[in-house]
C-alpha cells in the first residue's frame, strides 16, 4: 500500500480534484489560477520523479560495486 501512496500520486490527485472541483462547484477561479496550480503540481511531480530516478541509479551503482567485490573475491580464491 505504501507504494501506491507516493507523493507524486497524492499531488496529482490533489491537482485533479482542485481543477475538477472548481468546475463542479462553480468556484470562480480564473484560467490563469488553474494553469498556475497545474504547472506547479507538474513541476513538483517531475522533480520528485528525478529524485526517484537518482536514487535508483545510486542504488544500482552500489549493487554493481558489491557484485564486483564478490567477483574479485571469488577470483582470488580460484
Secondary structure, DSSP 8 states (H G I E B T S, - for coil): -TTTS-HHHHHHHHHHHHHHHHHHHT----HHHHHHHHHHHHHHHHHHHHHHHHHHHHHHHHHHHHHHHHHHHHHHH-
